[in-house]
Amino acid sequence: LQAAIEKAEACSVAEEELGKSRNALRELSKKESEARQGGEAYAALEAAQAQGIAAAIPAAEAAGVDQDALATAKKALFRLQKEKREKGKMERARTTATEELAAAMASDNAEELRKAVQKAEEAGLPLQEAHARLEVLEEKEKADCIGLAFEDLEYAISQDDVEAATLALEDAAGMGADEEELRKADEKIADLRMKLDPEGEARRRRVEQRKAKAGAKKWNFSGKSSNRIINDRFREHESELERQRMLAFRARGRFRASGEDEGDEAAEKGVKKLRAEVTKELGAVPLPKLNEAPAAGFAWGRVPKEETEAPRCITLQAHLEAGAGIDLHGSWWGMVVDGIDKEPGQPGLRLRDTLVEVNGTSLSELSDEDCEQRFADLFGDGCTAKVEPHVQVSGILAPPQPIDKAALQGDLERFAADYSVELRLEDAGNNLRIVMEGPQSAIKASKPELQNLLQFYAAS
């Protein structure tokens, strides 16, 4: 509105209309100021509430206030601290996205601007100008790439390299170069062919002219079948044979008459002889056998180090405003760590770890809400916690005959819900890979039961 008023003043619009617009601008400015003040006041009120509750809880505990009231206050403090952390993360993300977007728009790097626009979209920022700027940079980038392709083409022509020039022309065409420029470049390549191989270029041009003529051709005068499929198969077969010869004998430093032309048995003898020579020179190195699929049935893969790792005991720190500084959610096995803030930091804690005990009191075998409530009651600056790592295990199911994947998927979903773990099914060739993730206690408790379930499917 401010910009429109300035344009109207420059165009000598009637003073009465300008007065109405100025009044509307003042009203909008007033509402914007009130909204900003209201948001700041709400944030200050939330901070004051969190500080007040945090200061009041120790006094209430010393005065012997009812435990239910204390539990309610602690839960409210936990919620306020969590909301404040989330709002702080959102604000930091918006600020970072705004700064990166401004820097990217000021630069001429299209890739940086694309990344900045993606972050800005996630942060919910307006992007009309950014999209317009990105279109301009992408067009410029495209033009630069096309120019480089034509420069490569000119250089290849100057070096009499027909193949490189043809590849450069294909790159320029793939990037959408102008048709006229492509036609001129094609003529330059044709002139180069004529210069290097006049007879071959003349023959190629005659073939192109015959192809351009209408009507079915009776004979192609090329010495090959008119069936392109057969010609392609012959060429593929010849190139594959050549590739195999080069791969088989390149390591020995000389080219030999190919043994595979004498038959499969002769080729196998040549391979065995070559292996024996290499083994004699370098020594035999057996190949590692990892996650071998069973002949039939189900078998777990290697045991990860997290599965046998001993639980850790750490000391949790508390901040007056940020609280624990960690994002958690309750589960049957304890409080699972979803995120860790820089302040207060919580040394020794990793993402997706599970807090199973706080101050010697178990957090396991509780509903999600009861687990969160118990953690809020027990948490405080300097409290000790027992932590288990997150574990991922996998195994191969090799059924002797096809199984009902839909039924197996349904059973795995019900099993995952019963044991509070994550399960997914992946294809592994003719077999199936089962991947399970969760807290260490959950994996140890559910692994034998899951094996029994999958053995049932393997036997059926």
N, C-alpha and C positions, 0 to 999 in steps of 0.2 A: 504494500500500500504506500509506503514511503517513496519507493522508486516511481510508482505511478503518479504520485502528487508532484514529484520533481519534474517529470516529463510534461505533466499538464501545465505547470508554471512556465516551462520553457516554450510551450505552444500557445501561451496567452489565453488559457481557458477562463471562462467567466468566474469572477471572484466568489459569487454565491455558491457555485459548485465546488470550488476549492475549499470554501469554509466548511461545507458538509463533510468533505473528505478528511479535513484536518480534525474535525470533531470525532469522526469514526476512528481515526488513528490514535487520538488521545484515549478513547475508551478501550481500544485493544491493548495499548501500552499499560493502562491501569490494570486490566484483567491479567495480563501476563505477569506483572509485578506481584499481584496478589497470589497468583498460582505458585510463583517461585518462592515467595515468603511462606506460603502454606506448606510446600514440600520441605523446605528447610526446617520449619517448626515441627513437622511430623517426625523428621529424622532426629532432631534434637530431643523430642519427647521420647522416642524409642531408646535412644542412648541413655537418657536420664532414667528411664524405667529399668534398663538392664543394670546400670550402676547402682541404683537404689536397691534392687532385689539382691544383687551380689553382696552389697554391704549389710543388708538386713538379715540374710540367712545365718551368718555366724552368730550375730547377736541373738537371734531367735533360738538357735540351738543351745546357746549358753543359758538362756532364760527358761529352757524346758518347754518350748511351744509344742503343741500336738504334732505327732509325726506325719499325720495325713496332710496337715497344712504345710509342713515343711516340704513334703514330697511334691505338693502342688506348686509351691514356689520354685523349687528346683527345676521342675519340668517347664514352668513358664520361662525361667532364666535360660534353660537349654534351648528352648524354641526361639527366644529373642536373639540369642547369640548366633544361632544357626541362620536366622533370617538376615542378620546384619552381615555375616560373612558372605552370604549369597548375593546380597545387594552390593557389597563392596567388590565382589568378583565381577558382577555385571558392569558396574561403573568403570572399573579398571579396564575391562574388555572394550567398552565403548570408547574410553579415552585413547587406549592403544590403537584401536581400529581407526579412530578419527585422525590421529597423528600419522599413522602409516598411509592412510588414504590421501591426506594432504601432501605428504612427501612424494607418493607415487604419482599423483596428478601433476606435480611440479616437474617431475622427471620425464624422460622420453622412453622409458622402459615399459613396454607393453606387458611383459611377464610379471613384473612387480605390481603393476596396476591391477592385473587379473587377480593376483593373490590378495591384494588389499581390498578389492571389491568383494571377494568371497568372504573375508573376515567381516567387512562392514555389513554385508547381508545378514550374517549370523548375529551381529550386534544390533540389527534393526535400524541402521542409519539410512537417511535418504540418499539415493544414488543416481538421480537423473543426470547431473553434470558428469559424474564419474563414468556412466555408461557412454555418454556422448564423447568424452575424452578417450575412452578405451576404443571406440570405433575408429576415431582418427588415428590413434597409435597403431591399431591393427592394420589399417590400410597402408600406413607408412611402412610398417614392418613387412607387409606383403610386397609392397613395391621394392623395398630394399632387397628382399630375397630374390625377387625376379631379376633385379639388376645384377645381383651377384651371379645368378645362374647364366645370364647372358655374357657377363665378363669371363666366367669359366669357359663358356662356349668359344669366345673369341680367342682366349689363350690356347685352348685345345686345337683350334684351327691353325693358329700360328705355329704350333708344334707338330702339325700334320697328324693329329691323333683323332681319327674318325670316331672311334668308340667313345672316348671321353666327351667329344662334342655332342654325340647323339644322346648320351646320358644327361648332359646339361640341358639339352633341348627338351627332353622328357620332363625334367624337373621344372623347367619354366612353364611348360604346358600344364603340368599338374597343379601349379600354383595359380593358374588362371591368367597367364600372360595374354597380351593383345594378339588377336589373330593375325594382323598384318605383320607384327614383329616376328611371330612364329613362322610365317610364310617366308619372310626374308632370311631368317636363320636356316630354315630347311634348304633354301636355295644355295646358301653358302656351303652347307655340308655336302650338297650334291656336287657343287663345283670342286670341293676338295676330293670327293671320291673320283670324279672324272680326272683330276690331276694325278692322283696316286695310282688308280687302276682304270684306265679308260675303257678297256674291253668289259670289265665287270660292271662298271657303271652304265655303260650302254646297254648291256644285257638286262640289268635291273630296270632301266627305264622302259625297255621294250616289254618286259613282263608287266610292269605297272600299266602301260598303255593297253595291253591285251585285257588285263583285268578290268579296266575301266570301260571297255566296249560292252555293249548290251548283247544279250543272247548267251546261250549255253555253249561252252567251248567243247570242241570235239577232242582236241589234243593240246596238251599244255607245253609241248616242246621242251620240257625241262628234264626229261629222263626219269621222272618220278611219277608215282601214281597220283591221280587227281583226288584220291581219298586222303584228306588231310589227317584224319585220325590215324591211319596206318603210318603215314610219314612221321607223325609226332611220336608214335610208339617206337619206330625204328631209331629215331634220334635219341629218345630217352634211354633206350636199351644200350646204344653205343656209348652215350655219355656216362651211364652208370658203370659199365664195364671199365671204362677208362679211369673213373674215379676209384674203383676198387683196386685196380692195378697200382695206381699211384700211392694209395694209402697202405697197401700191403708191403710195398718194397721201398718206400721213401726212407724209412728208418735205417735201412741197411746201406744207404749211400750209393746205390746203383740200381739201374732199371733192368729187371730180368724179364725173360719171356714168361708171360702170365701162366701160372700153374692152373688157374681155374678154368682155362680154356680146354684143359685135358680131362675135365670131369670133376665131380664133387670129391671123389676119393683122393685124387692128386692134389686138389686144393687143400683138403684137410691135412694131408701129409706135409705140405709146405708150411701150413700154419703151425703144426706141432714142431717141425724142425726149427722154425723161427723162434718159437717160445723156448725151446730147449737151449738155443744159442744165447738168448737174452738172460735166461735163468743162470746159465754158466758164467756169464760176464758179471751180472749184477746181484745174483742171489735170488732165491725164491721168497716172495712176499705174499703171504696168504691174504686174500681179500677179507675185510671185516664182514661179519654177518649181523646185521642190525634189523630188528623187527621182522624176522622171517615169519612168513605166514604159515600156520600149521597146515598139515595135510588135510585135516578135517577137524572141526570143532572151534573152540575159542581159546586164545592165548593172549595174555597181557604182554606189552612191550617192555622195554627197559624201565627200571624203577628210577624215577627222578630223585635228585638229592633232597628236594623239599619234603618228600614223603618220609624220609628217615631223619630229617633234621629235628633236633631237640627243641621244645618250646623255649621261647626267650622271655626273660623277666626284665621289664623296663620301668622307668619312673616317668609318669606323665606330668606335664607342666600345665598350669592354668594361667590364662591372661584375664585381667579384670574385665575387659570388654569382649575380647574374641573367645573367651572360654578355652576349650581344649584346642581350638584351631584345626579340628579334623571333622570331615563329613563322614557320618556313620549311619548304618541302618541295622535294625535288629534282625536276628535270625535264630533258628533253633540251636545253633552251635555257638552263638555269642554275637558281639557287635562287629560287623564287617566294615573295614576302612574303605571309603570311596574316594577320599581326597585328603590331602595334608597341606595346610597353609604354611607360609614361611614363618609366621609368628603365632604361637611360640615355637613351632617347629617339630616337636616330639622326636628327638633323636632315637634311632633304633627301630622306628616304626616304618613299615613299607606298605605301599598300596595293596589292597585286597587281603591284608593280614586280618586275623580274627582275634579280638580280645575275648578270651574265654574266662578270665578271672580278674577281679579288681579288689585289692586289699584282702586276698584270700577267699573272697566270696564268688561263687560260680555264677556266670551269666548264661550257662547252657541250659537246654531243655525248658525254655520259657517261650511264651508267645512273643511276637515281635514287639508289641506295646509294653509287655511286662519287662522284656529285656532292656528296652530303652529307659523305662522308669527306674529299674534297678541301677543301671549305669549312671543315671542322673543323680540318684541318691548317694552312690559311692564315690563319684568322681570329685576330685579336689586337687589343688596344687601339691605335688609331691607324692601322690598315691601310686602304689605299685600295681602293675598289670602283667598278667601272663598272656603271651601272644603266640599264636600258631600261624605258620605260613600258609599261603594259598598253594594248592597242589593241582597239577594237571597230569593225568595218566591216559594212556590209550592202549587199545588192543585190537587184534584182527579176528573177525568172525569169518570162518571158511566153511559154510554149509555144504554138505555133499550134494544138495539139490536146491533149486531156487526156493526162497522163502517169501512169505507175505510181508513186504516192507511196511505197509500201512499198519498192520497189527503190531509189528516190532516197534515202530515209531510210537504208537499209542502206549505200549507197555513201558517204553523208556520215559515218556512224559510222566506217566503215573509214578514210576520209580523215582524220578527226579523230584517230584513234588513230595513224596513220602520222606526222602532222605535229605531234602533241602540242598541238592547239588545241581550242577548244570550238566546236561547230557546232550550230545549231538551225534548224528549218524552221517558218515561220509563214505563215498564210493572209493574203493581201492582195487580197481581192475575187476576181477571176477569175485572179489571178496568185499567185505564191509569193514570200515574202521569205526570203532566206538571210542569217543573222546569224553572223558568225565573230568569236571573241575569242581573244586570246592575247598573248604577248610580241611586241614590235615585230619582232624578227628572224623569228619564226615567221610573222607575217602577211605580211611582205615575201616570204618564201620560198614560201609556200603560195598566195598570192593568184592568180598566173598559172595554176597547176595547177588550182585550183578553178574558175577561169573556163573552162578547157578542158573540164573535166568537165561543167559546167552548160551550156555551148554544145552539147555532145553531146546532152543531154536536150532542149534547145530545138529542135535540128535534127530529132530523131527524133519 
